[in-house]
Amino acid sequence: MNFTPTLTSELLRGKVALVTGGAQGIGRATAETLAANGASVCIADVDPARAEAAKAEIGGDTSIFAGDLVDPAVPDALIEHVIRTHGQLDIIVNGAGYSWDAPVHRMSDDQFQAMLDIHLLAPFRILRAAAPHFRDSAANGSGRTHARKVVNVASLSASWGNHGAANYAAAKAGLVGLTRTLASEWGRFNVTVNAVSFGIIQTRLGAPLSSNETIKTGGREIPLGIPDKTLTALGLDTNSPDIFAAQPLQRATLGRTGTIQEAADAIFWLASPLSDYVTGQVIAVSGGSRGGFD
């Protein structure tokens, strides 16, 4: 994946960041962006080969954790790995996820639960496991309070719904509720908790549905992508040679879809000291898109 971070700095020097879903797409771009700005990064992903490749490309003080986050035991093991490997944890980006679409009348309980498992239960378990570390309000060596950050990856679907993906929309809406609640509970520990609400970002998950690209999770193997019918309804090209390139999008004020670089930049801002007085917020990163994905 060809990717160059927008900014290189020392803003995150001395920080340790955990990025779930960090081996590809938005997560991969986020991991590299955080590393380029001084952070040590743990890439957590269900695909060990892609995680290893991402680590090799990013370099620096980067570690990987391969595991299926929908397994109830894995989030605790993940946090233990980060603390054991890096000695601390300052930033959590809950970005792992996928979609498994169907209209409500054709959707199984398994499909609905699968989205809750990865988009809501997994972040909840990760944050619960990290609580002892994030609720530690001790000052660092300079005498300043040690700030910590949580960035949850949500979606416009949480507010507007998503035609053909009620399971995804419901899970992301739950994640927004979790975000705002945790911001209230952890504010006194100098932890900021925010969410990015993405519109259409060009990733593999937003490309045409394909049996050649699958994810193995929760004992299932699920094809990745969006049905051609849905993409066509949005006015998107189903045969684009570059799945990461922005496409024209009439419903967006800026007239196009977003890129993984733009998505990663928004996450970086919320993970950096530039947003230290921002918490409990859901930041729309959508090019000014109006309404849902109908």
C-alpha positions in Angstrom: 0.0 0.0 0.0 1.5 3.3 -1.1 1.0 5.8 1.7 2.9 8.9 2.8 1.8 10.6 6.0 0.7 14.2 5.7 2.7 15.3 8.6 5.9 14.2 10.3 6.6 15.6 13.8 7.5 14.7 17.4 4.1 15.5 18.7 3.6 11.9 19.9 7.1 11.3 21.1 7.1 9.1 24.2 3.6 7.9 23.5 2.5 4.3 22.9 -0.5 3.8 20.6 -2.7 0.7 19.9 -4.4 0.6 16.6 -6.9 -2.3 16.0 -7.4 -3.2 12.4 -4.0 -1.7 11.9 -2.7 -3.9 9.1 -4.8 -2.5 6.3 -7.0 0.4 5.1 -7.7 3.3 7.5 -6.0 1.4 10.3 -2.8 0.9 8.4 -2.7 4.5 7.4 -3.4 5.5 11.0 -0.6 3.3 12.4 1.9 4.8 10.0 0.7 8.4 10.7 1.0 7.9 14.4 4.5 6.4 14.0 5.6 9.2 11.7 4.7 11.6 14.5 6.8 9.9 17.1 4.6 7.2 18.6 5.5 3.6 19.3 2.7 1.6 17.7 1.1 -1.8 18.3 -0.7 -3.1 15.3 -3.5 -5.5 16.2 -5.1 -7.4 13.3 -6.8 -10.7 12.6 -4.5 -11.2 9.6 -1.0 -12.1 10.9 0.7 -11.9 7.5 -0.6 -8.4 6.7 0.3 -7.3 10.3 3.9 -8.5 9.7 4.0 -6.7 6.4 2.7 -3.5 7.9 5.3 -3.7 10.7 8.1 -4.1 8.3 7.0 -1.2 6.2 6.4 1.2 9.1 9.6 0.2 11.0 10.6 2.0 14.2 9.3 0.8 17.6 6.4 -1.1 16.1 4.9 -4.4 17.4 2.1 -6.6 16.2 -0.6 -8.6 17.9 -2.5 -11.2 15.8 -5.8 -12.3 17.2 -9.6 -12.3 16.6 -11.0 -9.5 18.7 -14.5 -11.1 18.8 -13.0 -13.8 21.0 -13.9 -12.6 24.5 -10.4 -13.5 25.8 -8.4 -11.7 23.2 -8.9 -8.0 24.2 -7.4 -8.7 27.7 -4.5 -10.5 26.1 -4.0 -7.6 23.7 -3.7 -5.0 26.4 -1.4 -7.3 28.3 0.8 -7.6 25.2 1.0 -3.8 24.8 2.0 -3.2 28.4 4.5 -6.1 28.4 6.0 -5.0 25.1 6.0 -1.2 25.4 5.7 -0.6 29.1 2.7 1.8 28.8 -0.3 2.6 26.8 -1.4 6.2 25.9 -3.6 6.0 22.8 -6.2 3.5 21.7 -7.7 3.6 18.3 -10.6 1.2 17.9 -10.7 0.8 14.2 -11.1 -2.9 13.5 -14.3 -3.8 11.6 -16.0 -5.0 8.5 -19.5 -5.1 7.0 -21.9 -7.9 6.3 -24.8 -6.4 4.5 -28.4 -7.5 4.0 -31.8 -5.9 4.2 -33.6 -6.4 7.5 -36.1 -9.0 6.2 -33.2 -11.2 5.0 -30.8 -10.6 7.8 -30.0 -13.5 10.2 -29.4 -13.1 13.9 -25.9 -14.2 13.2 -25.3 -11.3 10.8 -26.7 -8.8 13.2 -24.7 -10.2 16.2 -21.5 -10.3 14.2 -21.6 -6.5 13.7 -22.3 -5.9 17.4 -19.4 -8.2 18.3 -16.7 -6.4 16.2 -17.9 -2.8 16.2 -19.2 -2.5 19.8 -18.4 -5.5 22.1 -14.7 -5.6 21.0 -14.1 -1.9 21.7 -15.9 -2.2 25.0 -13.8 -5.1 26.1 -10.6 -3.4 25.0 -11.4 -0.3 26.9 -12.4 -2.2 30.0 -9.1 -4.1 29.9 -7.2 -0.8 29.5 -9.1 0.8 32.4 -6.5 0.2 35.1 -3.9 1.9 32.9 -6.0 4.8 31.7 -7.5 5.6 35.0 -4.0 6.1 36.5 -3.9 9.8 36.9 -0.3 10.0 38.1 1.8 12.9 36.8 4.7 12.2 34.4 8.3 13.2 35.1 7.8 16.8 34.1 5.0 17.2 36.6 2.4 17.6 33.9 -0.7 15.4 34.0 -0.2 12.4 31.7 -3.0 12.8 29.1 -4.4 9.7 27.4 -6.5 9.3 24.3 -9.3 7.1 23.0 -10.4 7.4 19.4 -13.3 5.2 18.3 -14.1 4.8 14.6 -17.8 5.3 14.0 -19.8 6.2 10.9 -22.4 8.5 9.6 -24.6 5.4 9.6 -24.8 5.8 13.4 -26.8 9.0 12.9 -28.6 8.5 9.6 -28.9 4.7 9.2 -27.5 2.6 6.3 -29.8 1.1 3.8 -29.1 -2.6 3.7 -26.9 -2.5 6.7 -29.0 -2.1 9.8 -26.6 -4.3 11.8 -23.6 -2.0 11.0 -25.6 1.2 11.7 -26.9 -0.2 15.0 -23.4 -1.2 16.1 -21.9 2.1 15.2 -24.7 3.9 17.0 -23.9 1.9 20.1 -20.2 2.8 19.7 -21.2 6.5 19.8 -23.1 5.9 23.0 -20.1 4.1 24.5 -17.8 7.0 23.4 -19.9 9.7 25.1 -20.4 7.7 28.3 -16.7 6.9 28.7 -15.8 10.5 28.1 -17.9 11.4 31.1 -16.5 8.6 33.3 -12.8 9.1 32.4 -12.6 12.8 32.1 -11.4 13.2 35.7 -8.4 11.0 34.8 -7.4 13.3 32.0 -8.5 10.9 29.3 -10.2 12.3 26.2 -12.6 9.9 24.5 -13.9 10.9 21.0 -15.2 9.3 17.8 -14.7 10.0 14.1 -17.8 9.6 12.1 -16.7 8.7 8.6 -18.7 9.1 5.4 -17.6 7.1 2.4 -13.8 6.5 2.6 -12.1 4.6 -0.2 -11.0 1.3 1.3 -11.2 -2.4 0.5 -14.3 -2.6 2.7 -16.0 0.0 0.4 -15.0 -1.6 -2.8 -17.2 -4.0 -4.8 -18.1 -7.3 -2.9 -15.7 -10.1 -3.8 -15.3 -13.7 -2.8 -11.6 -13.2 -3.5 -11.3 -10.9 -0.5 -12.6 -12.4 2.8 -12.2 -12.0 6.5 -12.0 -14.9 8.9 -13.5 -14.0 12.2 -15.8 -15.6 14.8 -15.5 -18.9 13.1 -16.9 -17.4 9.8 -15.3 -16.5 6.5 -17.1 -13.5 5.1 -16.6 -11.8 1.7 -15.5 -8.2 2.0 -17.0 -5.2 0.1 -20.3 -3.6 -0.8 -22.8 -5.1 -3.3 -22.6 -3.5 -6.8 -26.2 -2.4 -6.6 -25.5 -0.3 -3.5 -22.4 1.3 -5.0 -24.2 2.1 -8.2 -27.0 3.8 -6.2 -24.4 6.0 -4.6 -23.0 6.9 -8.1 -19.7 5.2 -7.4 -17.6 3.3 -10.0 -17.7 -0.4 -9.5 -14.7 -1.0 -11.8 -12.2 1.5 -10.4 -8.6 0.3 -10.8 -7.5 2.0 -7.6 -9.7 1.2 -4.6 -7.9 3.9 -2.5 -8.4 6.8 -5.0 -11.1 9.3 -4.3 -14.2 9.1 -6.5 -16.8 11.7 -7.4 -19.7 11.7 -4.9 -22.6 14.1 -5.7 -24.1 13.9 -2.2 -20.9 15.3 -0.6 -20.4 19.0 -0.4 -16.8 18.5 -1.5 -18.0 16.4 -4.4 -16.0 13.3 -3.8 -15.3 10.4 -1.4 -12.6 10.6 1.2 -9.2 8.9 1.2 -7.5 6.8 3.9 -4.9 9.6 4.3 -7.7 12.1 5.2 -9.2 9.6 7.6 -5.9 8.9 9.3 -5.3 12.7 9.7 -8.5 13.1 11.5 -7.7 10.3 13.9 -4.2 11.7 14.4 -5.6 15.0 15.4 -7.8 13.4 18.1 -4.9 11.3 19.3 -2.5 14.2 19.6 -2.1 17.1 22.1 -3.7 19.4 19.5 -7.1 18.1 20.8 -6.4 18.0 24.5 -9.6 20.1 25.3 -11.9 18.0 23.1 -13.8 15.1 24.6 -17.1 13.3 24.2 -17.4 14.5 20.6 -18.3 12.7 17.4 -16.4 14.4 14.6 -17.9 14.0 11.1 -15.2 13.3 8.5 -17.5 13.1 5.4 -16.7 15.8 2.9 -19.9 17.5 4.0 -22.1 14.5 3.1 -25.7 15.0 4.0 -27.9 12.2 5.3 -27.2 8.5 5.3 -26.2 5.9 2.7 -29.5 5.2 1.1 
